[in-house]
Amino acid sequence: MSNGPNRILDEFAKLVTDAAGAAQGVRREMETAFRSQAERFLNSMELVQREEFEAARDMAAKARAENQKLAARIEALEAQIAALAGGAAPKPASTTASRPRAKK
């Protein structure tokens, strides 16, 4: 029986290999279950995705810049009107409107 101890070690190695494969399968299943639960949780909180947030932030920055351009144009037009009217028109109070508001 020279194969006796060798066969026992082979069977043990096979058992350990099968156990490692099963453990990896369980790990993959747990990861999949955790990810699906996390996605469900985040979807229930109605959080926005990063891409949507960045797009909205870019649109807000563009709108803010356009608002400042329009405010400057209004001031220039009011100055032209005041110059044409001979200075009789009241001064525009838009200096406070062009200042950005503080966040709450």
Phi and psi restraints in degrees (range 20) as a CNS / XPLOR table:
assign (resid 1 and name C) (resid 2 and name N)
       (resid 2 and name CA) (resid 2 and name C) 1.0 -77.4 20.0 2
assign (resid 2 and name N) (resid 2 and name CA)
       (resid 2 and name C) (resid 3 and name N) 1.0 -18.6 20.0 2
assign (resid 2 and name C) (resid 3 and name N)
       (resid 3 and name CA) (resid 3 and name C) 1.0 -84.9 20.0 2
assign (resid 3 and name N) (resid 3 and name CA)
       (resid 3 and name C) (resid 4 and name N) 1.0 -8.5 20.0 2
assign (resid 3 and name C) (resid 4 and name N)
       (resid 4 and name CA) (resid 4 and name C) 1.0 -55.9 20.0 2
assign (resid 4 and name N) (resid 4 and name CA)
       (resid 4 and name C) (resid 5 and name N) 1.0 -63.8 20.0 2
assign (resid 4 and name C) (resid 5 and name N)
       (resid 5 and name CA) (resid 5 and name C) 1.0 -65.2 20.0 2
assign (resid 5 and name N) (resid 5 and name CA)
       (resid 5 and name C) (resid 6 and name N) 1.0 -34.8 20.0 2
assign (resid 5 and name C) (resid 6 and name N)
       (resid 6 and name CA) (resid 6 and name C) 1.0 -67.0 20.0 2
assign (resid 6 and name N) (resid 6 and name CA)
       (resid 6 and name C) (resid 7 and name N) 1.0 -40.3 20.0 2
assign (resid 6 and name C) (resid 7 and name N)
       (resid 7 and name CA) (resid 7 and name C) 1.0 -67.0 20.0 2
assign (resid 7 and name N) (resid 7 and name CA)
       (resid 7 and name C) (resid 8 and name N) 1.0 -37.0 20.0 2
assign (resid 7 and name C) (resid 8 and name N)
       (resid 8 and name CA) (resid 8 and name C) 1.0 -63.9 20.0 2
assign (resid 8 and name N) (resid 8 and name CA)
       (resid 8 and name C) (resid 9 and name N) 1.0 -43.4 20.0 2
assign (resid 8 and name C) (resid 9 and name N)
       (resid 9 and name CA) (resid 9 and name C) 1.0 -65.4 20.0 2
assign (resid 9 and name N) (resid 9 and name CA)
       (resid 9 and name C) (resid 10 and name N) 1.0 -38.7 20.0 2
assign (resid 9 and name C) (resid 10 and name N)
       (resid 10 and name CA) (resid 10 and name C) 1.0 -62.7 20.0 2
assign (resid 10 and name N) (resid 10 and name CA)
       (resid 10 and name C) (resid 11 and name N) 1.0 -43.7 20.0 2
assign (resid 10 and name C) (resid 11 and name N)
       (resid 11 and name CA) (resid 11 and name C) 1.0 -64.5 20.0 2
assign (resid 11 and name N) (resid 11 and name CA)
       (resid 11 and name C) (resid 12 and name N) 1.0 -41.1 20.0 2
assign (resid 11 and name C) (resid 12 and name N)
       (resid 12 and name CA) (resid 12 and name C) 1.0 -63.8 20.0 2
assign (resid 12 and name N) (resid 12 and name CA)
       (resid 12 and name C) (resid 13 and name N) 1.0 -42.6 20.0 2
assign (resid 12 and name C) (resid 13 and name N)
       (resid 13 and name CA) (resid 13 and name C) 1.0 -62.9 20.0 2
assign (resid 13 and name N) (resid 13 and name CA)
       (resid 13 and name C) (resid 14 and name N) 1.0 -40.6 20.0 2
assign (resid 13 and name C) (resid 14 and name N)
       (resid 14 and name CA) (resid 14 and name C) 1.0 -64.5 20.0 2
assign (resid 14 and name N) (resid 14 and name CA)
       (resid 14 and name C) (resid 15 and name N) 1.0 -41.7 20.0 2
assign (resid 14 and name C) (resid 15 and name N)
       (resid 15 and name CA) (resid 15 and name C) 1.0 -62.4 20.0 2
assign (resid 15 and name N) (resid 15 and name CA)
       (resid 15 and name C) (resid 16 and name N) 1.0 -43.8 20.0 2
assign (resid 15 and name C) (resid 16 and name N)
       (resid 16 and name CA) (resid 16 and name C) 1.0 -65.0 20.0 2
assign (resid 16 and name N) (resid 16 and name CA)
       (resid 16 and name C) (resid 17 and name N) 1.0 -40.5 20.0 2
assign (resid 16 and name C) (resid 17 and name N)
       (resid 17 and name CA) (resid 17 and name C) 1.0 -63.5 20.0 2
assign (resid 17 and name N) (resid 17 and name CA)
       (resid 17 and name C) (resid 18 and name N) 1.0 -44.0 20.0 2
assign (resid 17 and name C) (resid 18 and name N)
       (resid 18 and name CA) (resid 18 and name C) 1.0 -63.8 20.0 2
assign (resid 18 and name N) (resid 18 and name CA)
       (resid 18 and name C) (resid 19 and name N) 1.0 -39.5 20.0 2
assign (resid 18 and name C) (resid 19 and name N)
       (resid 19 and name CA) (resid 19 and name C) 1.0 -65.4 20.0 2
assign (resid 19 and name N) (resid 19 and name CA)
       (resid 19 and name C) (resid 20 and name N) 1.0 -39.9 20.0 2
assign (resid 19 and name C) (resid 20 and name N)
       (resid 20 and name CA) (resid 20 and name C) 1.0 -65.1 20.0 2
assign (resid 20 and name N) (resid 20 and name CA)
       (resid 20 and name C) (resid 21 and name N) 1.0 -40.4 20.0 2
assign (resid 20 and name C) (resid 21 and name N)
       (resid 21 and name CA) (resid 21 and name C) 1.0 -63.7 20.0 2
assign (resid 21 and name N) (resid 21 and name CA)
       (resid 21 and name C) (resid 22 and name N) 1.0 -41.6 20.0 2
assign (resid 21 and name C) (resid 22 and name N)
       (resid 22 and name CA) (resid 22 and name C) 1.0 -65.6 20.0 2
assign (resid 22 and name N) (resid 22 and name CA)
       (resid 22 and name C) (resid 23 and name N) 1.0 -39.4 20.0 2
assign (resid 22 and name C) (resid 23 and name N)
       (resid 23 and name CA) (resid 23 and name C) 1.0 -64.2 20.0 2
assign (resid 23 and name N) (resid 23 and name CA)
       (resid 23 and name C) (resid 24 and name N) 1.0 -38.9 20.0 2
assign (resid 23 and name C) (resid 24 and name N)
       (resid 24 and name CA) (resid 24 and name C) 1.0 -66.5 20.0 2
assign (resid 24 and name N) (resid 24 and name CA)
       (resid 24 and name C) (resid 25 and name N) 1.0 -38.5 20.0 2
assign (resid 24 and name C) (resid 25 and name N)
       (resid 25 and name CA) (resid 25 and name C) 1.0 -63.3 20.0 2
assign (resid 25 and name N) (resid 25 and name CA)
       (resid 25 and name C) (resid 26 and name N) 1.0 -42.6 20.0 2
assign (resid 25 and name C) (resid 26 and name N)
       (resid 26 and name CA) (resid 26 and name C) 1.0 -64.0 20.0 2
assign (resid 26 and name N) (resid 26 and name CA)
       (resid 26 and name C) (resid 27 and name N) 1.0 -41.2 20.0 2
assign (resid 26 and name C) (resid 27 and name N)
       (resid 27 and name CA) (resid 27 and name C) 1.0 -60.9 20.0 2
assign (resid 27 and name N) (resid 27 and name CA)
       (resid 27 and name C) (resid 28 and name N) 1.0 -44.7 20.0 2
assign (resid 27 and name C) (resid 28 and name N)
       (resid 28 and name CA) (resid 28 and name C) 1.0 -62.3 20.0 2
assign (resid 28 and name N) (resid 28 and name CA)
       (resid 28 and name C) (resid 29 and name N) 1.0 -41.9 20.0 2
assign (resid 28 and name C) (resid 29 and name N)
       (resid 29 and name CA) (resid 29 and name C) 1.0 -63.8 20.0 2
assign (resid 29 and name N) (resid 29 and name CA)
       (resid 29 and name C) (resid 30 and name N) 1.0 -40.8 20.0 2
assign (resid 29 and name C) (resid 30 and name N)
       (resid 30 and name CA) (resid 30 and name C) 1.0 -64.6 20.0 2
assign (resid 30 and name N) (resid 30 and name CA)
       (resid 30 and name C) (resid 31 and name N) 1.0 -42.5 20.0 2
assign (resid 30 and name C) (resid 31 and name N)
       (resid 31 and name CA) (resid 31 and name C) 1.0 -61.5 20.0 2
assign (resid 31 and name N) (resid 31 and name CA)
       (resid 31 and name C) (resid 32 and name N) 1.0 -44.1 20.0 2
assign (resid 31 and name C) (resid 32 and name N)
       (resid 32 and name CA) (resid 32 and name C) 1.0 -62.7 20.0 2
assign (resid 32 and name N) (resid 32 and name CA)
       (resid 32 and name C) (resid 33 and name N) 1.0 -44.0 20.0 2
assign (resid 32 and name C) (resid 33 and name N)
       (resid 33 and name CA) (resid 33 and name C) 1.0 -64.7 20.0 2
assign (resid 33 and name N) (resid 33 and name CA)
       (resid 33 and name C) (resid 34 and name N) 1.0 -41.8 20.0 2
assign (resid 33 and name C) (resid 34 and name N)
       (resid 34 and name CA) (resid 34 and name C) 1.0 -64.6 20.0 2
assign (resid 34 and name N) (resid 34 and name CA)
       (resid 34 and name C) (resid 35 and name N) 1.0 -43.6 20.0 2
assign (resid 34 and name C) (resid 35 and name N)
       (resid 35 and name CA) (resid 35 and name C) 1.0 -63.5 20.0 2
assign (resid 35 and name N) (resid 35 and name CA)
       (resid 35 and name C) (resid 36 and name N) 1.0 -41.7 20.0 2
assign (resid 35 and name C) (resid 36 and name N)
       (resid 36 and name CA) (resid 36 and name C) 1.0 -66.4 20.0 2
assign (resid 36 and name N) (resid 36 and name CA)
       (resid 36 and name C) (resid 37 and name N) 1.0 -38.9 20.0 2
assign (resid 36 and name C) (resid 37 and name N)
       (resid 37 and name CA) (resid 37 and name C) 1.0 -64.8 20.0 2
assign (resid 37 and name N) (resid 37 and name CA)
       (resid 37 and name C) (resid 38 and name N) 1.0 -42.4 20.0 2
assign (resid 37 and name C) (resid 38 and name N)
       (resid 38 and name CA) (resid 38 and name C) 1.0 -64.5 20.0 2
assign (resid 38 and name N) (resid 38 and name CA)
       (resid 38 and name C) (resid 39 and name N) 1.0 -41.7 20.0 2
assign (resid 38 and name C) (resid 39 and name N)
       (resid 39 and name CA) (resid 39 and name C) 1.0 -63.9 20.0 2
assign (resid 39 and name N) (resid 39 and name CA)
       (resid 39 and name C) (resid 40 and name N) 1.0 -41.8 20.0 2
assign (resid 39 and name C) (resid 40 and name N)
       (resid 40 and name CA) (resid 40 and name C) 1.0 -61.5 20.0 2
assign (resid 40 and name N) (resid 40 and name CA)
       (resid 40 and name C) (resid 41 and name N) 1.0 -42.7 20.0 2
assign (resid 40 and name C) (resid 41 and name N)
       (resid 41 and name CA) (resid 41 and name C) 1.0 -63.7 20.0 2
assign (resid 41 and name N) (resid 41 and name CA)
       (resid 41 and name C) (resid 42 and name N) 1.0 -47.0 20.0 2
assign (resid 41 and name C) (resid 42 and name N)
       (resid 42 and name CA) (resid 42 and name C) 1.0 -66.1 20.0 2
assign (resid 42 and name N) (resid 42 and name CA)
       (resid 42 and name C) (resid 43 and name N) 1.0 -37.2 20.0 2
assign (resid 42 and name C) (resid 43 and name N)
       (resid 43 and name CA) (resid 43 and name C) 1.0 -66.6 20.0 2
assign (resid 43 and name N) (resid 43 and name CA)
       (resid 43 and name C) (resid 44 and name N) 1.0 -34.1 20.0 2
assign (resid 43 and name C) (resid 44 and name N)
       (resid 44 and name CA) (resid 44 and name C) 1.0 -71.0 20.0 2
assign (resid 44 and name N) (resid 44 and name CA)
       (resid 44 and name C) (resid 45 and name N) 1.0 -24.0 20.0 2
assign (resid 44 and name C) (resid 45 and name N)
       (resid 45 and name CA) (resid 45 and name C) 1.0 -83.7 20.0 2
assign (resid 45 and name N) (resid 45 and name CA)
       (resid 45 and name C) (resid 46 and name N) 1.0 -6.8 20.0 2
assign (resid 45 and name C) (resid 46 and name N)
       (resid 46 and name CA) (resid 46 and name C) 1.0 56.1 20.0 2
assign (resid 46 and name N) (resid 46 and name CA)
       (resid 46 and name C) (resid 47 and name N) 1.0 45.7 20.0 2
assign (resid 46 and name C) (resid 47 and name N)
       (resid 47 and name CA) (resid 47 and name C) 1.0 -80.5 20.0 2
assign (resid 47 and name N) (resid 47 and name CA)
       (resid 47 and name C) (resid 48 and name N) 1.0 145.9 20.0 2
assign (resid 47 and name C) (resid 48 and name N)
       (resid 48 and name CA) (resid 48 and name C) 1.0 -85.3 20.0 2
assign (resid 48 and name N) (resid 48 and name CA)
       (resid 48 and name C) (resid 49 and name N) 1.0 152.1 20.0 2
assign (resid 48 and name C) (resid 49 and name N)
       (resid 49 and name CA) (resid 49 and name C) 1.0 -81.1 20.0 2
assign (resid 49 and name N) (resid 49 and name CA)
       (resid 49 and name C) (resid 50 and name N) 1.0 159.6 20.0 2
assign (resid 49 and name C) (resid 50 and name N)
       (resid 50 and name CA) (resid 50 and name C) 1.0 -58.0 20.0 2
assign (resid 50 and name N) (resid 50 and name CA)
       (resid 50 and name C) (resid 51 and name N) 1.0 -41.0 20.0 2
assign (resid 50 and name C) (resid 51 and name N)
       (resid 51 and name CA) (resid 51 and name C) 1.0 -62.6 20.0 2
assign (resid 51 and name N) (resid 51 and name CA)
       (resid 51 and name C) (resid 52 and name N) 1.0 -42.9 20.0 2
assign (resid 51 and name C) (resid 52 and name N)
       (resid 52 and name CA) (resid 52 and name C) 1.0 -65.2 20.0 2
assign (resid 52 and name N) (resid 52 and name CA)
       (resid 52 and name C) (resid 53 and name N) 1.0 -41.8 20.0 2
assign (resid 52 and name C) (resid 53 and name N)
       (resid 53 and name CA) (resid 53 and name C) 1.0 -63.3 20.0 2
assign (resid 53 and name N) (resid 53 and name CA)
       (resid 53 and name C) (resid 54 and name N) 1.0 -45.2 20.0 2
assign (resid 53 and name C) (resid 54 and name N)
       (resid 54 and name CA) (resid 54 and name C) 1.0 -64.7 20.0 2
assign (resid 54 and name N) (resid 54 and name CA)
       (resid 54 and name C) (resid 55 and name N) 1.0 -37.3 20.0 2
assign (resid 54 and name C) (resid 55 and name N)
       (resid 55 and name CA) (resid 55 and name C) 1.0 -64.3 20.0 2
assign (resid 55 and name N) (resid 55 and name CA)
       (resid 55 and name C) (resid 56 and name N) 1.0 -43.2 20.0 2
assign (resid 55 and name C) (resid 56 and name N)
       (resid 56 and name CA) (resid 56 and name C) 1.0 -66.1 20.0 2
assign (resid 56 and name N) (resid 56 and name CA)
       (resid 56 and name C) (resid 57 and name N) 1.0 -38.8 20.0 2
assign (resid 56 and name C) (resid 57 and name N)
       (resid 57 and name CA) (resid 57 and name C) 1.0 -64.7 20.0 2
assign (resid 57 and name N) (resid 57 and name CA)
       (resid 57 and name C) (resid 58 and name N) 1.0 -41.5 20.0 2
assign (resid 57 and name C) (resid 58 and name N)
       (resid 58 and name CA) (resid 58 and name C) 1.0 -64.6 20.0 2
assign (resid 58 and name N) (resid 58 and name CA)
       (resid 58 and name C) (resid 59 and name N) 1.0 -40.1 20.0 2
assign (resid 58 and name C) (resid 59 and name N)
       (resid 59 and name CA) (resid 59 and name C) 1.0 -64.5 20.0 2
assign (resid 59 and name N) (resid 59 and name CA)
       (resid 59 and name C) (resid 60 and name N) 1.0 -39.5 20.0 2
assign (resid 59 and name C) (resid 60 and name N)
       (resid 60 and name CA) (resid 60 and name C) 1.0 -65.9 20.0 2
assign (resid 60 and name N) (resid 60 and name CA)
       (resid 60 and name C) (resid 61 and name N) 1.0 -40.2 20.0 2
assign (resid 60 and name C) (resid 61 and name N)
       (resid 61 and name CA) (resid 61 and name C) 1.0 -65.6 20.0 2
assign (resid 61 and name N) (resid 61 and name CA)
       (resid 61 and name C) (resid 62 and name N) 1.0 -40.4 20.0 2
assign (resid 61 and name C) (resid 62 and name N)
       (resid 62 and name CA) (resid 62 and name C) 1.0 -65.2 20.0 2
assign (resid 62 and name N) (resid 62 and name CA)
       (resid 62 and name C) (resid 63 and name N) 1.0 -42.3 20.0 2
assign (resid 62 and name C) (resid 63 and name N)
       (resid 63 and name CA) (resid 63 and name C) 1.0 -65.0 20.0 2
assign (resid 63 and name N) (resid 63 and name CA)
       (resid 63 and name C) (resid 64 and name N) 1.0 -38.6 20.0 2
assign (resid 63 and name C) (resid 64 and name N)
       (resid 64 and name CA) (resid 64 and name C) 1.0 -63.6 20.0 2
assign (resid 64 and name N) (resid 64 and name CA)
       (resid 64 and name C) (resid 65 and name N) 1.0 -43.0 20.0 2
assign (resid 64 and name C) (resid 65 and name N)
       (resid 65 and name CA) (resid 65 and name C) 1.0 -65.3 20.0 2
assign (resid 65 and name N) (resid 65 and name CA)
       (resid 65 and name C) (resid 66 and name N) 1.0 -41.9 20.0 2
assign (resid 65 and name C) (resid 66 and name N)
       (resid 66 and name CA) (resid 66 and name C) 1.0 -65.3 20.0 2
assign (resid 66 and name N) (resid 66 and name CA)
       (resid 66 and name C) (resid 67 and name N) 1.0 -37.1 20.0 2
assign (resid 66 and name C) (resid 67 and name N)
       (resid 67 and name CA) (resid 67 and name C) 1.0 -62.7 20.0 2
assign (resid 67 and name N) (resid 67 and name CA)
       (resid 67 and name C) (resid 68 and name N) 1.0 -41.3 20.0 2
assign (resid 67 and name C) (resid 68 and name N)
       (resid 68 and name CA) (resid 68 and name C) 1.0 -65.7 20.0 2
assign (resid 68 and name N) (resid 68 and name CA)
       (resid 68 and name C) (resid 69 and name N) 1.0 -39.6 20.0 2
assign (resid 68 and name C) (resid 69 and name N)
       (resid 69 and name CA) (resid 69 and name C) 1.0 -62.2 20.0 2
assign (resid 69 and name N) (resid 69 and name CA)
       (resid 69 and name C) (resid 70 and name N) 1.0 -43.9 20.0 2
assign (resid 69 and name C) (resid 70 and name N)
       (resid 70 and name CA) (resid 70 and name C) 1.0 -66.2 20.0 2
assign (resid 70 and name N) (resid 70 and name CA)
       (resid 70 and name C) (resid 71 and name N) 1.0 -36.7 20.0 2
assign (resid 70 and name C) (resid 71 and name N)
       (resid 71 and name CA) (resid 71 and name C) 1.0 -64.2 20.0 2
assign (resid 71 and name N) (resid 71 and name CA)
       (resid 71 and name C) (resid 72 and name N) 1.0 -41.3 20.0 2
assign (resid 71 and name C) (resid 72 and name N)
       (resid 72 and name CA) (resid 72 and name C) 1.0 -65.6 20.0 2
assign (resid 72 and name N) (resid 72 and name CA)
       (resid 72 and name C) (resid 73 and name N) 1.0 -38.7 20.0 2
assign (resid 72 and name C) (resid 73 and name N)
       (resid 73 and name CA) (resid 73 and name C) 1.0 -65.3 20.0 2
assign (resid 73 and name N) (resid 73 and name CA)
       (resid 73 and name C) (resid 74 and name N) 1.0 -40.6 20.0 2
assign (resid 73 and name C) (resid 74 and name N)
       (resid 74 and name CA) (resid 74 and name C) 1.0 -62.9 20.0 2
assign (resid 74 and name N) (resid 74 and name CA)
       (resid 74 and name C) (resid 75 and name N) 1.0 -43.1 20.0 2
assign (resid 74 and name C) (resid 75 and name N)
       (resid 75 and name CA) (resid 75 and name C) 1.0 -61.4 20.0 2
assign (resid 75 and name N) (resid 75 and name CA)
       (resid 75 and name C) (resid 76 and name N) 1.0 -41.0 20.0 2
assign (resid 75 and name C) (resid 76 and name N)
       (resid 76 and name CA) (resid 76 and name C) 1.0 -65.6 20.0 2
assign (resid 76 and name N) (resid 76 and name CA)
       (resid 76 and name C) (resid 77 and name N) 1.0 -42.8 20.0 2
assign (resid 76 and name C) (resid 77 and name N)
       (resid 77 and name CA) (resid 77 and name C) 1.0 -65.1 20.0 2
assign (resid 77 and name N) (resid 77 and name CA)
       (resid 77 and name C) (resid 78 and name N) 1.0 -40.0 20.0 2
assign (resid 77 and name C) (resid 78 and name N)
       (resid 78 and name CA) (resid 78 and name C) 1.0 -65.0 20.0 2
assign (resid 78 and name N) (resid 78 and name CA)
       (resid 78 and name C) (resid 79 and name N) 1.0 -36.6 20.0 2
assign (resid 78 and name C) (resid 79 and name N)
       (resid 79 and name CA) (resid 79 and name C) 1.0 -66.0 20.0 2
assign (resid 79 and name N) (resid 79 and name CA)
       (resid 79 and name C) (resid 80 and name N) 1.0 -39.6 20.0 2
assign (resid 79 and name C) (resid 80 and name N)
       (resid 80 and name CA) (resid 80 and name C) 1.0 -64.4 20.0 2
assign (resid 80 and name N) (resid 80 and name CA)
       (resid 80 and name C) (resid 81 and name N) 1.0 -42.0 20.0 2
assign (resid 80 and name C) (resid 81 and name N)
       (resid 81 and name CA) (resid 81 and name C) 1.0 -62.6 20.0 2
assign (resid 81 and name N) (resid 81 and name CA)
       (resid 81 and name C) (resid 82 and name N) 1.0 -42.6 20.0 2
assign (resid 81 and name C) (resid 82 and name N)
       (resid 82 and name CA) (resid 82 and name C) 1.0 -64.2 20.0 2
assign (resid 82 and name N) (resid 82 and name CA)
       (resid 82 and name C) (resid 83 and name N) 1.0 -38.3 20.0 2
assign (resid 82 and name C) (resid 83 and name N)
       (resid 83 and name CA) (resid 83 and name C) 1.0 -68.6 20.0 2
assign (resid 83 and name N) (resid 83 and name CA)
       (resid 83 and name C) (resid 84 and name N) 1.0 -38.8 20.0 2
assign (resid 83 and name C) (resid 84 and name N)
       (resid 84 and name CA) (resid 84 and name C) 1.0 -70.5 20.0 2
assign (resid 84 and name N) (resid 84 and name CA)
       (resid 84 and name C) (resid 85 and name N) 1.0 -33.0 20.0 2
assign (resid 84 and name C) (resid 85 and name N)
       (resid 85 and name CA) (resid 85 and name C) 1.0 -82.4 20.0 2
assign (resid 85 and name N) (resid 85 and name CA)
       (resid 85 and name C) (resid 86 and name N) 1.0 -0.5 20.0 2
assign (resid 85 and name C) (resid 86 and name N)
       (resid 86 and name CA) (resid 86 and name C) 1.0 82.1 20.0 2
assign (resid 86 and name N) (resid 86 and name CA)
       (resid 86 and name C) (resid 87 and name N) 1.0 23.0 20.0 2
assign (resid 86 and name C) (resid 87 and name N)
       (resid 87 and name CA) (resid 87 and name C) 1.0 83.0 20.0 2
assign (resid 87 and name N) (resid 87 and name CA)
       (resid 87 and name C) (resid 88 and name N) 1.0 8.2 20.0 2
assign (resid 87 and name C) (resid 88 and name N)
       (resid 88 and name CA) (resid 88 and name C) 1.0 -80.2 20.0 2
assign (resid 88 and name N) (resid 88 and name CA)
       (resid 88 and name C) (resid 89 and name N) 1.0 -18.2 20.0 2
assign (resid 88 and name C) (resid 89 and name N)
       (resid 89 and name CA) (resid 89 and name C) 1.0 -75.2 20.0 2
assign (resid 89 and name N) (resid 89 and name CA)
       (resid 89 and name C) (resid 90 and name N) 1.0 145.0 20.0 2
assign (resid 89 and name C) (resid 90 and name N)
       (resid 90 and name CA) (resid 90 and name C) 1.0 -68.2 20.0 2
assign (resid 90 and name N) (resid 90 and name CA)
       (resid 90 and name C) (resid 91 and name N) 1.0 153.2 20.0 2
assign (resid 90 and name C) (resid 91 and name N)
       (resid 91 and name CA) (resid 91 and name C) 1.0 -68.7 20.0 2
assign (resid 91 and name N) (resid 91 and name CA)
       (resid 91 and name C) (resid 92 and name N) 1.0 141.4 20.0 2
assign (resid 91 and name C) (resid 92 and name N)
       (resid 92 and name CA) (resid 92 and name C) 1.0 -71.7 20.0 2
assign (resid 92 and name N) (resid 92 and name CA)
       (resid 92 and name C) (resid 93 and name N) 1.0 142.6 20.0 2
assign (resid 92 and name C) (resid 93 and name N)
       (resid 93 and name CA) (resid 93 and name C) 1.0 -98.8 20.0 2
assign (resid 93 and name N) (resid 93 and name CA)
       (resid 93 and name C) (resid 94 and name N) 1.0 35.7 20.0 2
assign (resid 93 and name C) (resid 94 and name N)
       (resid 94 and name CA) (resid 94 and name C) 1.0 -90.1 20.0 2
assign (resid 94 and name N) (resid 94 and name CA)
       (resid 94 and name C) (resid 95 and name N) 1.0 3.9 20.0 2
assign (resid 94 and name C) (resid 95 and name N)
       (resid 95 and name CA) (resid 95 and name C) 1.0 -68.0 20.0 2
assign (resid 95 and name N) (resid 95 and name CA)
       (resid 95 and name C) (resid 96 and name N) 1.0 -32.2 20.0 2
assign (resid 95 and name C) (resid 96 and name N)
       (resid 96 and name CA) (resid 96 and name C) 1.0 -82.6 20.0 2
assign (resid 96 and name N) (resid 96 and name CA)
       (resid 96 and name C) (resid 97 and name N) 1.0 -24.0 20.0 2
assign (resid 96 and name C) (resid 97 and name N)
       (resid 97 and name CA) (resid 97 and name C) 1.0 -74.4 20.0 2
assign (resid 97 and name N) (resid 97 and name CA)
       (resid 97 and name C) (resid 98 and name N) 1.0 -27.3 20.0 2
assign (resid 97 and name C) (resid 98 and name N)
       (resid 98 and name CA) (resid 98 and name C) 1.0 -83.4 20.0 2
assign (resid 98 and name N) (resid 98 and name CA)
       (resid 98 and name C) (resid 99 and name N) 1.0 -10.6 20.0 2
assign (resid 98 and name C) (resid 99 and name N)
       (resid 99 and name CA) (resid 99 and name C) 1.0 -77.1 20.0 2
assign (resid 99 and name N) (resid 99 and name CA)
       (resid 99 and name C) (resid 100 and name N) 1.0 133.2 20.0 2
assign (resid 99 and name C) (resid 100 and name N)
       (resid 100 and name CA) (resid 100 and name C) 1.0 -68.3 20.0 2
assign (resid 100 and name N) (resid 100 and name CA)
       (resid 100 and name C) (resid 101 and name N) 1.0 146.3 20.0 2
assign (resid 100 and name C) (resid 101 and name N)
       (resid 101 and name CA) (resid 101 and name C) 1.0 -80.9 20.0 2
assign (resid 101 and name N) (resid 101 and name CA)
       (resid 101 and name C) (resid 102 and name N) 1.0 150.5 20.0 2
assign (resid 101 and name C) (resid 102 and name N)
       (resid 102 and name CA) (resid 102 and name C) 1.0 -77.4 20.0 2
assign (resid 102 and name N) (resid 102 and name CA)
       (resid 102 and name C) (resid 103 and name N) 1.0 143.4 20.0 2
assign (resid 102 and name C) (resid 103 and name N)
       (resid 103 and name CA) (resid 103 and name C) 1.0 -76.2 20.0 2
assign (resid 103 and name N) (resid 103 and name CA)
       (resid 103 and name C) (resid 104 and name N) 1.0 146.1 20.0 2
